[in-house]
Amino acid sequence: MAPMADKPDVSQEEIRKAFQNPIGQEPIRKIAEGKKTAAIAVDALGKEGVAGVAMPSPYSSKASLEDARLLAKNLGIRFLTIPISEIFQAYLNTLSTPFKGLKANVAEENIQARIRGNILMALSNKFGWLVLTTGNKSEVSVGYCTLYGDMAGGFAVLRDVLKTRVYELAQFKNERAGRPVIPQNVFTKPPSAELRPNQKDEDSLPPAGRGTGPRSRPRGSRCPESPGVSLPVPVPERSARKRI
């Protein structure tokens, strides 16, 4: 991994233009699902141009929500909390007949991600905000993301950034600020989608510090979210990523 000093020098104005659409929509972020993305957005647009939304489910940890609130406070951005537990239960009730007798699996996990995607797009339509998606290159390359869930949005900020580099960028942000703008807990706790009890990203992916790029794709699998990537044995759409 190249040191951060070797990263391309892109001006703030260039980043700002990449974020904004021609009519100047204001970006909105699933802040607890993309703390590092939110920090990048604030650097590019200023705190007035970014909002954060936490959408806790029955499996969201108290620590994740606290981290999201603390980051929003540190960044000085607007922060909304919209719980999804009742909506999720309504889905389960609606699907109780066809799902009867079947164990919970990725279907129930991805319902939560899609509820969040719908809420964010509703806010986008109502207020003219641009939703920033959360997936990095490591996750998207192996299909560790949810169609119509955390893939829903208008701009994928981290689409070409490996997960290890995302952590380096977050650390660089804190070093440059001279304080932990991004809470330290984000760096120390195991990443988790928190879509089922005791879930960790490492259950499905290698740890972020040990190579999570495209080369770490499970042997004999295909990427369900990337039709152009085809390998012998199909795997189910992931247990979708991210936190609140």
PyRosetta script that sets phi, psi and omega in degrees:
from pyrosetta import init, pose_from_sequence

init()
pose = pose_from_sequence("MAPMADKPDVSQEEIRKAFQNPIGQEPIRKIAEGKKTAAIAVDALGKEGVAGVAMPSPYSSKASLEDARLLAKNLGIRFLTIPISEIFQAYLNTLSTPFKGLKANVAEENIQARIRGNILMALSNKFGWLVLTTGNKSEVSVGYCTLYGDMAGGFAVLRDVLKTRVYELAQFKNERAGRPVIPQNVFTKPPSAELRPNQKDEDSLPPAGRGTGPRSRPRGSRCPESPGVSLPVPVPERSARKRI")
pose.set_psi(1, 125.6)
pose.set_omega(1, -179.6)
pose.set_phi(2, -68.8)
pose.set_psi(2, 145.9)
pose.set_omega(2, 178.2)
pose.set_phi(3, -63.9)
pose.set_psi(3, 155.7)
pose.set_omega(3, -175.7)
pose.set_phi(4, -61.5)
pose.set_psi(4, -27.7)
pose.set_omega(4, -179.3)
pose.set_phi(5, -63.6)
pose.set_psi(5, -19.1)
pose.set_omega(5, -177.6)
pose.set_phi(6, -91.0)
pose.set_psi(6, 0.3)
pose.set_omega(6, -176.7)
pose.set_phi(7, -69.3)
pose.set_psi(7, 151.1)
pose.set_omega(7, -179.6)
pose.set_phi(8, -58.4)
pose.set_psi(8, 144.3)
pose.set_omega(8, -179.8)
pose.set_phi(9, -92.5)
pose.set_psi(9, 102.2)
pose.set_omega(9, -179.8)
pose.set_phi(10, -110.2)
pose.set_psi(10, 129.0)
pose.set_omega(10, -176.9)
pose.set_phi(11, -70.4)
pose.set_psi(11, 156.0)
pose.set_omega(11, 179.0)
pose.set_phi(12, -61.9)
pose.set_psi(12, -34.7)
pose.set_omega(12, 180.0)
pose.set_phi(13, -66.6)
pose.set_psi(13, -37.5)
pose.set_omega(13, 177.3)
pose.set_phi(14, -64.7)
pose.set_psi(14, -41.5)
pose.set_omega(14, 177.9)
pose.set_phi(15, -65.1)
pose.set_psi(15, -40.9)
pose.set_omega(15, -179.9)
pose.set_phi(16, -59.2)
pose.set_psi(16, -43.4)
pose.set_omega(16, -180.0)
pose.set_phi(17, -65.2)
pose.set_psi(17, -34.5)
pose.set_omega(17, 178.9)
pose.set_phi(18, -68.2)
pose.set_psi(18, -33.4)
pose.set_omega(18, -179.8)
pose.set_phi(19, -75.7)
pose.set_psi(19, -41.6)
pose.set_omega(19, -171.5)
pose.set_phi(20, -85.6)
pose.set_psi(20, 144.6)
pose.set_omega(20, 174.2)
pose.set_phi(21, -93.2)
pose.set_psi(21, 174.8)
pose.set_omega(21, -173.9)
pose.set_phi(22, -58.7)
pose.set_psi(22, -24.4)
pose.set_omega(22, -179.7)
pose.set_phi(23, -101.2)
pose.set_psi(23, 12.0)
pose.set_omega(23, 171.9)
pose.set_phi(24, 71.0)
pose.set_psi(24, 38.5)
pose.set_omega(24, 178.3)
pose.set_phi(25, -62.2)
pose.set_psi(25, 150.9)
pose.set_omega(25, -178.5)
pose.set_phi(26, -94.5)
pose.set_psi(26, 123.6)
pose.set_omega(26, -177.9)
pose.set_phi(27, -67.2)
pose.set_psi(27, 143.5)
pose.set_omega(27, 173.0)
pose.set_phi(28, -123.8)
pose.set_psi(28, 145.0)
pose.set_omega(28, -172.8)
pose.set_phi(29, -129.9)
pose.set_psi(29, 138.3)
pose.set_omega(29, 167.7)
pose.set_phi(30, -73.4)
pose.set_psi(30, 86.2)
pose.set_omega(30, -163.1)
pose.set_phi(31, -62.8)
pose.set_psi(31, -39.9)
pose.set_omega(31, -177.8)
pose.set_phi(32, -74.9)
pose.set_psi(32, -15.8)
pose.set_omega(32, 176.1)
pose.set_phi(33, -91.9)
pose.set_psi(33, -12.9)
pose.set_omega(33, -176.6)
pose.set_phi(34, -151.4)
pose.set_psi(34, 63.7)
pose.set_omega(34, -177.1)
pose.set_phi(35, -59.6)
pose.set_psi(35, -39.9)
pose.set_omega(35, -177.4)
pose.set_phi(36, -71.0)
pose.set_psi(36, -37.7)
pose.set_omega(36, 177.0)
pose.set_phi(37, -63.7)
pose.set_psi(37, -40.5)
pose.set_omega(37, 179.0)
pose.set_phi(38, -60.8)
pose.set_psi(38, -40.4)
pose.set_omega(38, 179.9)
pose.set_phi(39, -65.0)
pose.set_psi(39, -40.4)
pose.set_omega(39, 177.8)
pose.set_phi(40, -63.7)
pose.set_psi(40, -41.8)
pose.set_omega(40, -179.4)
pose.set_phi(41, -62.0)
pose.set_psi(41, -40.4)
pose.set_omega(41, 179.0)
pose.set_phi(42, -65.8)
pose.set_psi(42, -39.9)
pose.set_omega(42, 176.9)
pose.set_phi(43, -58.9)
pose.set_psi(43, -38.4)
pose.set_omega(43, -175.3)
pose.set_phi(44, -81.3)
pose.set_psi(44, -37.1)
pose.set_omega(44, -169.0)
pose.set_phi(45, -115.4)
pose.set_psi(45, -13.5)
pose.set_omega(45, -173.4)
pose.set_phi(46, 86.6)
pose.set_psi(46, 157.3)
pose.set_omega(46, -174.1)
pose.set_phi(47, -64.7)
pose.set_psi(47, -27.8)
pose.set_omega(47, -179.7)
pose.set_phi(48, -70.2)
pose.set_psi(48, -19.9)
pose.set_omega(48, -176.7)
pose.set_phi(49, -95.3)
pose.set_psi(49, 8.4)
pose.set_omega(49, -175.8)
pose.set_phi(50, -134.7)
pose.set_psi(50, 138.8)
pose.set_omega(50, 173.1)
pose.set_phi(51, -125.5)
pose.set_psi(51, 153.0)
pose.set_omega(51, 178.4)
pose.set_phi(52, -121.0)
pose.set_psi(52, 144.1)
pose.set_omega(52, -179.7)
pose.set_phi(53, -131.0)
pose.set_psi(53, 121.5)
pose.set_omega(53, 172.9)
pose.set_phi(54, -101.4)
pose.set_psi(54, 133.3)
pose.set_omega(54, -177.1)
pose.set_phi(55, -128.7)
pose.set_psi(55, 75.2)
pose.set_omega(55, -174.9)
pose.set_phi(56, -66.9)
pose.set_psi(56, 142.0)
pose.set_omega(56, 176.7)
pose.set_phi(57, -114.0)
pose.set_psi(57, -179.4)
pose.set_omega(57, 177.9)
pose.set_phi(58, -59.2)
pose.set_psi(58, -20.3)
pose.set_omega(58, -175.4)
pose.set_phi(59, -103.9)
pose.set_psi(59, 1.4)
pose.set_omega(59, 179.7)
pose.set_phi(60, -73.3)
pose.set_psi(60, 134.3)
pose.set_omega(60, -179.0)
pose.set_phi(61, -83.5)
pose.set_psi(61, 153.9)
pose.set_omega(61, 175.7)
pose.set_phi(62, -61.1)
pose.set_psi(62, -37.5)
pose.set_omega(62, -178.3)
pose.set_phi(63, -63.9)
pose.set_psi(63, -39.9)
pose.set_omega(63, -179.7)
pose.set_phi(64, -64.1)
pose.set_psi(64, -42.9)
pose.set_omega(64, 179.3)
pose.set_phi(65, -66.5)
pose.set_psi(65, -39.7)
pose.set_omega(65, 177.7)
pose.set_phi(66, -64.4)
pose.set_psi(66, -39.9)
pose.set_omega(66, 176.8)
pose.set_phi(67, -61.6)
pose.set_psi(67, -41.9)
pose.set_omega(67, -179.8)
pose.set_phi(68, -63.3)
pose.set_psi(68, -44.8)
pose.set_omega(68, 179.2)
pose.set_phi(69, -63.6)
pose.set_psi(69, -41.4)
pose.set_omega(69, -179.0)
pose.set_phi(70, -66.2)
pose.set_psi(70, -41.6)
pose.set_omega(70, 178.1)
pose.set_phi(71, -62.2)
pose.set_psi(71, -44.4)
pose.set_omega(71, 178.8)
pose.set_phi(72, -59.2)
pose.set_psi(72, -41.3)
pose.set_omega(72, 177.9)
pose.set_phi(73, -64.1)
pose.set_psi(73, -44.6)
pose.set_omega(73, -179.5)
pose.set_phi(74, -63.7)
pose.set_psi(74, -36.4)
pose.set_omega(74, -179.8)
pose.set_phi(75, -82.5)
pose.set_psi(75, -19.3)
pose.set_omega(75, -178.8)
pose.set_phi(76, 74.5)
pose.set_psi(76, 30.9)
pose.set_omega(76, -176.8)
pose.set_phi(77, -104.3)
pose.set_psi(77, 161.3)
pose.set_omega(77, 174.1)
pose.set_phi(78, -64.3)
pose.set_psi(78, 140.0)
pose.set_omega(78, -175.6)
pose.set_phi(79, -135.9)
pose.set_psi(79, 124.7)
pose.set_omega(79, 178.7)
pose.set_phi(80, -114.3)
pose.set_psi(80, 143.2)
pose.set_omega(80, 173.0)
pose.set_phi(81, -118.8)
pose.set_psi(81, 118.8)
pose.set_omega(81, -178.7)
pose.set_phi(82, -126.7)
pose.set_psi(82, 96.5)
pose.set_omega(82, -179.5)
pose.set_phi(83, -64.0)
pose.set_psi(83, 146.1)
pose.set_omega(83, -179.2)
pose.set_phi(84, -116.6)
pose.set_psi(84, 6.6)
pose.set_omega(84, -174.4)
pose.set_phi(85, -60.4)
pose.set_psi(85, -43.7)
pose.set_omega(85, -179.0)
pose.set_phi(86, -67.1)
pose.set_psi(86, -38.9)
pose.set_omega(86, 178.3)
pose.set_phi(87, -65.4)
pose.set_psi(87, -42.3)
pose.set_omega(87, 178.9)
pose.set_phi(88, -61.1)
pose.set_psi(88, -43.1)
pose.set_omega(88, 179.0)
pose.set_phi(89, -64.6)
pose.set_psi(89, -35.1)
pose.set_omega(89, 177.5)
pose.set_phi(90, -63.3)
pose.set_psi(90, -39.4)
pose.set_omega(90, 175.4)
pose.set_phi(91, -61.7)
pose.set_psi(91, -46.4)
pose.set_omega(91, -179.2)
pose.set_phi(92, -62.1)
pose.set_psi(92, -39.1)
pose.set_omega(92, 177.5)
pose.set_phi(93, -64.1)
pose.set_psi(93, -42.8)
pose.set_omega(93, -179.3)
pose.set_phi(94, -63.9)
pose.set_psi(94, -35.5)
pose.set_omega(94, -176.5)
pose.set_phi(95, -95.7)
pose.set_psi(95, 7.0)
pose.set_omega(95, -174.6)
pose.set_phi(96, -61.1)
pose.set_psi(96, -35.1)
pose.set_omega(96, -179.9)
pose.set_phi(97, -71.6)
pose.set_psi(97, -54.3)
pose.set_omega(97, 179.0)
pose.set_phi(98, -66.7)
pose.set_psi(98, -25.5)
pose.set_omega(98, -179.3)
pose.set_phi(99, -92.1)
pose.set_psi(99, 1.4)
pose.set_omega(99, -174.5)
pose.set_phi(100, -57.9)
pose.set_psi(100, 130.3)
pose.set_omega(100, 177.3)
pose.set_phi(101, 82.4)
pose.set_psi(101, -0.5)
pose.set_omega(101, -178.9)
pose.set_phi(102, -103.4)
pose.set_psi(102, 142.0)
pose.set_omega(102, 178.9)
pose.set_phi(103, -72.4)
pose.set_psi(103, 146.8)
pose.set_omega(103, 176.0)
pose.set_phi(104, -62.5)
pose.set_psi(104, 140.3)
pose.set_omega(104, 179.5)
pose.set_phi(105, -148.0)
pose.set_psi(105, -149.5)
pose.set_omega(105, -176.7)
pose.set_phi(106, -61.7)
pose.set_psi(106, -23.6)
pose.set_omega(106, -179.8)
pose.set_phi(107, -60.9)
pose.set_psi(107, -49.7)
pose.set_omega(107, 179.9)
pose.set_phi(108, -66.7)
pose.set_psi(108, -34.4)
pose.set_omega(108, 179.2)
pose.set_phi(109, -64.5)
pose.set_psi(109, -46.4)
pose.set_omega(109, -175.9)
pose.set_phi(110, -74.8)
pose.set_psi(110, -21.1)
pose.set_omega(110, 173.0)
pose.set_phi(111, -57.6)
pose.set_psi(111, -41.0)
pose.set_omega(111, -179.3)
pose.set_phi(112, -63.0)
pose.set_psi(112, -43.5)
pose.set_omega(112, 179.2)
pose.set_phi(113, -63.3)
pose.set_psi(113, -37.5)
pose.set_omega(113, -178.0)
pose.set_phi(114, -74.6)
pose.set_psi(114, -31.9)
pose.set_omega(114, 173.2)
pose.set_phi(115, -59.9)
pose.set_psi(115, -45.3)
pose.set_omega(115, 179.7)
pose.set_phi(116, -63.0)
pose.set_psi(116, -41.6)
pose.set_omega(116, 177.9)
pose.set_phi(117, -61.1)
pose.set_psi(117, -40.6)
pose.set_omega(117, 178.4)
pose.set_phi(118, -64.3)
pose.set_psi(118, -41.7)
pose.set_omega(118, -179.7)
pose.set_phi(119, -64.3)
pose.set_psi(119, -44.6)
pose.set_omega(119, -179.7)
pose.set_phi(120, -64.0)
pose.set_psi(120, -39.7)
pose.set_omega(120, 178.5)
pose.set_phi(121, -69.5)
pose.set_psi(121, -31.0)
pose.set_omega(121, 175.0)
pose.set_phi(122, -64.6)
pose.set_psi(122, -43.6)
pose.set_omega(122, 176.9)
pose.set_phi(123, -63.6)
pose.set_psi(123, -39.0)
pose.set_omega(123, 178.2)
pose.set_phi(124, -60.6)
pose.set_psi(124, -48.0)
pose.set_omega(124, -180.0)
pose.set_phi(125, -65.4)
pose.set_psi(125, -38.1)
pose.set_omega(125, -176.8)
pose.set_phi(126, -71.7)
pose.set_psi(126, -41.7)
pose.set_omega(126, -171.7)
pose.set_phi(127, -110.7)
pose.set_psi(127, -1.7)
pose.set_omega(127, -179.6)
pose.set_phi(128, 74.2)
pose.set_psi(128, 25.1)
pose.set_omega(128, 179.5)
pose.set_phi(129, -86.4)
pose.set_psi(129, 154.2)
pose.set_omega(129, 176.4)
pose.set_phi(130, -101.5)
pose.set_psi(130, 123.1)
pose.set_omega(130, 179.9)
pose.set_phi(131, -82.5)
pose.set_psi(131, 129.0)
pose.set_omega(131, 175.9)
pose.set_phi(132, -97.1)
pose.set_psi(132, 125.8)
pose.set_omega(132, -179.9)
pose.set_phi(133, -79.0)
pose.set_psi(133, 166.0)
pose.set_omega(133, -166.9)
pose.set_phi(134, -107.6)
pose.set_psi(134, -21.5)
pose.set_omega(134, -168.9)
pose.set_phi(135, -68.3)
pose.set_psi(135, 139.5)
pose.set_omega(135, 173.5)
pose.set_phi(136, -98.0)
pose.set_psi(136, 175.3)
pose.set_omega(136, -174.4)
pose.set_phi(137, -62.2)
pose.set_psi(137, -36.8)
pose.set_omega(137, -179.3)
pose.set_phi(138, -63.5)
pose.set_psi(138, -43.6)
pose.set_omega(138, -177.1)
pose.set_phi(139, -72.2)
pose.set_psi(139, -47.5)
pose.set_omega(139, -176.9)
pose.set_phi(140, -64.6)
pose.set_psi(140, -34.3)
pose.set_omega(140, -177.2)
pose.set_phi(141, -66.1)
pose.set_psi(141, -23.9)
pose.set_omega(141, 179.2)
pose.set_phi(142, -111.1)
pose.set_psi(142, 10.7)
pose.set_omega(142, 177.7)
pose.set_phi(143, 75.9)
pose.set_psi(143, 21.0)
pose.set_omega(143, -179.1)
pose.set_phi(144, -87.1)
pose.set_psi(144, 67.7)
pose.set_omega(144, -177.1)
pose.set_phi(145, -164.6)
pose.set_psi(145, 169.5)
pose.set_omega(145, -173.0)
pose.set_phi(146, -122.1)
pose.set_psi(146, 121.1)
pose.set_omega(146, 173.4)
pose.set_phi(147, -56.1)
pose.set_psi(147, 133.5)
pose.set_omega(147, 179.5)
pose.set_phi(148, 65.1)
pose.set_psi(148, 11.3)
pose.set_omega(148, 177.3)
pose.set_phi(149, -115.3)
pose.set_psi(149, -107.2)
pose.set_omega(149, -179.9)
pose.set_phi(150, -76.2)
pose.set_psi(150, -3.1)
pose.set_omega(150, 172.3)
pose.set_phi(151, -87.8)
pose.set_psi(151, -8.5)
pose.set_omega(151, -179.3)
pose.set_phi(152, -75.8)
pose.set_psi(152, 128.1)
pose.set_omega(152, 178.7)
pose.set_phi(153, 158.7)
pose.set_psi(153, 179.3)
pose.set_omega(153, -175.2)
pose.set_phi(154, -107.4)
pose.set_psi(154, -12.4)
pose.set_omega(154, -178.3)
pose.set_phi(155, -153.3)
pose.set_psi(155, 125.0)
pose.set_omega(155, -179.3)
pose.set_phi(156, -98.3)
pose.set_psi(156, 94.4)
pose.set_omega(156, -172.3)
pose.set_phi(157, -62.7)
pose.set_psi(157, -39.0)
pose.set_omega(157, -172.4)
pose.set_phi(158, -105.5)
pose.set_psi(158, 20.4)
pose.set_omega(158, -172.3)
pose.set_phi(159, -61.0)
pose.set_psi(159, -28.6)
pose.set_omega(159, -178.8)
pose.set_phi(160, -111.6)
pose.set_psi(160, 20.4)
pose.set_omega(160, -176.7)
pose.set_phi(161, -116.0)
pose.set_psi(161, 120.3)
pose.set_omega(161, 177.5)
pose.set_phi(162, -66.1)
pose.set_psi(162, 155.3)
pose.set_omega(162, -174.5)
pose.set_phi(163, -61.4)
pose.set_psi(163, -37.6)
pose.set_omega(163, 177.7)
pose.set_phi(164, -61.9)
pose.set_psi(164, -39.1)
pose.set_omega(164, 178.6)
pose.set_phi(165, -69.0)
pose.set_psi(165, -32.9)
pose.set_omega(165, 177.3)
pose.set_phi(166, -59.5)
pose.set_psi(166, -44.3)
pose.set_omega(166, 178.2)
pose.set_phi(167, -64.4)
pose.set_psi(167, -38.7)
pose.set_omega(167, 178.4)
pose.set_phi(168, -64.1)
pose.set_psi(168, -40.5)
pose.set_omega(168, 178.3)
pose.set_phi(169, -63.2)
pose.set_psi(169, -39.2)
pose.set_omega(169, 178.9)
pose.set_phi(170, -65.3)
pose.set_psi(170, -41.9)
pose.set_omega(170, 177.4)
pose.set_phi(171, -65.2)
pose.set_psi(171, -38.6)
pose.set_omega(171, 177.8)
pose.set_phi(172, -62.1)
pose.set_psi(172, -40.2)
pose.set_omega(172, 177.5)
pose.set_phi(173, -58.1)
pose.set_psi(173, -47.0)
pose.set_omega(173, -179.4)
pose.set_phi(174, -66.5)
pose.set_psi(174, -41.0)
pose.set_omega(174, -180.0)
pose.set_phi(175, -63.5)
pose.set_psi(175, -42.4)
pose.set_omega(175, -179.1)
pose.set_phi(176, -66.3)
pose.set_psi(176, -36.1)
pose.set_omega(176, 179.5)
pose.set_phi(177, -77.8)
pose.set_psi(177, -19.7)
pose.set_omega(177, -177.8)
pose.set_phi(178, 73.5)
pose.set_psi(178, 17.7)
pose.set_omega(178, 179.0)
pose.set_phi(179, -160.4)
pose.set_psi(179, 161.4)
pose.set_omega(179, -179.0)
pose.set_phi(180, -78.8)
pose.set_psi(180, 76.4)
pose.set_omega(180, 175.7)
pose.set_phi(181, -59.4)
pose.set_psi(181, -49.0)
pose.set_omega(181, 172.1)
pose.set_phi(182, -86.4)
pose.set_psi(182, 119.5)
pose.set_omega(182, -173.8)
pose.set_phi(183, -53.1)
pose.set_psi(183, 141.4)
pose.set_omega(183, -177.8)
pose.set_phi(184, -59.8)
pose.set_psi(184, -29.9)
pose.set_omega(184, -180.0)
pose.set_phi(185, -59.7)
pose.set_psi(185, -28.0)
pose.set_omega(185, 179.0)
pose.set_phi(186, -62.4)
pose.set_psi(186, -32.3)
pose.set_omega(186, -177.8)
pose.set_phi(187, -84.8)
pose.set_psi(187, -24.7)
pose.set_omega(187, -171.3)
pose.set_phi(188, -100.9)
pose.set_psi(188, -29.0)
pose.set_omega(188, -178.4)
pose.set_phi(189, -83.1)
pose.set_psi(189, 147.3)
pose.set_omega(189, 178.6)
pose.set_phi(190, -63.4)
pose.set_psi(190, 132.3)
pose.set_omega(190, 177.8)
pose.set_phi(191, -59.4)
pose.set_psi(191, 141.7)
pose.set_omega(191, -178.9)
pose.set_phi(192, -150.6)
pose.set_psi(192, 139.5)
pose.set_omega(192, 173.2)
pose.set_phi(193, -72.3)
pose.set_psi(193, -24.0)
pose.set_omega(193, -177.9)
pose.set_phi(194, 52.1)
pose.set_psi(194, 50.6)
pose.set_omega(194, 177.7)
pose.set_phi(195, -111.2)
pose.set_psi(195, -1.8)
pose.set_omega(195, 172.7)
pose.set_phi(196, -154.7)
pose.set_psi(196, 164.5)
pose.set_omega(196, -177.7)
pose.set_phi(197, -59.9)
pose.set_psi(197, 135.1)
pose.set_omega(197, 173.9)
pose.set_phi(198, 59.1)
pose.set_psi(198, 27.3)
pose.set_omega(198, -179.6)
pose.set_phi(199, -76.2)
pose.set_psi(199, 141.5)
pose.set_omega(199, 173.5)
pose.set_phi(200, -134.9)
pose.set_psi(200, 145.0)
pose.set_omega(200, 178.0)
pose.set_phi(201, -58.1)
pose.set_psi(201, -32.5)
pose.set_omega(201, -177.6)
pose.set_phi(202, -66.9)
pose.set_psi(202, -12.6)
pose.set_omega(202, 173.9)
pose.set_phi(203, -65.1)
pose.set_psi(203, -26.5)
pose.set_omega(203, -176.5)
pose.set_phi(204, -120.0)
pose.set_psi(204, -20.6)
pose.set_omega(204, -177.1)
pose.set_phi(205, -128.7)
pose.set_psi(205, 156.6)
pose.set_omega(205, 172.4)
pose.set_phi(206, -64.6)
pose.set_psi(206, 155.7)
pose.set_omega(206, 177.2)
pose.set_phi(207, -58.4)
pose.set_psi(207, 147.8)
pose.set_omega(207, -175.1)
pose.set_phi(208, -59.6)
pose.set_psi(208, -30.6)
pose.set_omega(208, -176.9)
pose.set_phi(209, -83.3)
pose.set_psi(209, 0.0)
pose.set_omega(209, -175.8)
pose.set_phi(210, -127.1)
pose.set_psi(210, 41.7)
pose.set_omega(210, 172.7)
pose.set_phi(211, 83.7)
pose.set_psi(211, 93.3)
pose.set_omega(211, 178.5)
pose.set_phi(212, -117.2)
pose.set_psi(212, 27.0)
pose.set_omega(212, 178.8)
pose.set_phi(213, -81.2)
pose.set_psi(213, -176.4)
pose.set_omega(213, -177.3)
pose.set_phi(214, -56.0)
pose.set_psi(214, -26.3)
pose.set_omega(214, -178.3)
pose.set_phi(215, -68.7)
pose.set_psi(215, -14.0)
pose.set_omega(215, -178.2)
pose.set_phi(216, -91.5)
pose.set_psi(216, 9.4)
pose.set_omega(216, 178.4)
pose.set_phi(217, -59.1)
pose.set_psi(217, 135.4)
pose.set_omega(217, 179.9)
pose.set_phi(218, -55.2)
pose.set_psi(218, 136.0)
pose.set_omega(218, -179.1)
pose.set_phi(219, -62.0)
pose.set_psi(219, 134.1)
pose.set_omega(219, 177.7)
pose.set_phi(220, 75.0)
pose.set_psi(220, 24.7)
pose.set_omega(220, 178.6)
pose.set_phi(221, -116.8)
pose.set_psi(221, 171.9)
pose.set_omega(221, 172.2)
pose.set_phi(222, -129.5)
pose.set_psi(222, 159.5)
pose.set_omega(222, 179.7)
pose.set_phi(223, -88.6)
pose.set_psi(223, 107.5)
pose.set_omega(223, -174.3)
pose.set_phi(224, -65.9)
pose.set_psi(224, -21.3)
pose.set_omega(224, -178.8)
pose.set_phi(225, -95.7)
pose.set_psi(225, -2.3)
pose.set_omega(225, -177.2)
pose.set_phi(226, -127.9)
pose.set_psi(226, 91.3)
pose.set_omega(226, -174.3)
pose.set_phi(227, -56.3)
pose.set_psi(227, -25.5)
pose.set_omega(227, -178.3)
pose.set_phi(228, -74.4)
pose.set_psi(228, -13.0)
pose.set_omega(228, 179.8)
pose.set_phi(229, -101.1)
pose.set_psi(229, 109.6)
pose.set_omega(229, -175.7)
pose.set_phi(230, -130.0)
pose.set_psi(230, 121.3)
pose.set_omega(230, 177.5)
pose.set_phi(231, -127.7)
pose.set_psi(231, 173.4)
pose.set_omega(231, -166.1)
pose.set_phi(232, -57.6)
pose.set_psi(232, -49.0)
pose.set_omega(232, -168.9)
pose.set_phi(233, -111.3)
pose.set_psi(233, 122.4)
pose.set_omega(233, 179.8)
pose.set_phi(234, -70.1)
pose.set_psi(234, 148.2)
pose.set_omega(234, 174.4)
pose.set_phi(235, -122.2)
pose.set_psi(235, 153.9)
pose.set_omega(235, -178.2)
pose.set_phi(236, -67.4)
pose.set_psi(236, 153.5)
pose.set_omega(236, 174.4)
pose.set_phi(237, -56.8)
pose.set_psi(237, 137.7)
pose.set_omega(237, -166.8)
pose.set_phi(238, -56.0)
pose.set_psi(238, 168.9)
pose.set_omega(238, 163.7)
pose.set_phi(239, -81.2)
pose.set_psi(239, 99.0)
pose.set_omega(239, -161.7)
pose.set_phi(240, -50.4)
pose.set_psi(240, 151.3)
pose.set_omega(240, -172.7)
pose.set_phi(241, -74.4)
pose.set_psi(241, 160.2)
pose.set_omega(241, 152.5)
pose.set_phi(242, 90.5)
pose.set_psi(242, 172.1)
pose.set_omega(242, -164.3)
pose.set_phi(243, -91.7)
pose.set_psi(243, -113.2)
pose.set_omega(243, -164.6)
pose.set_phi(244, -72.2)
pose.dump_pdb("model.pdb")
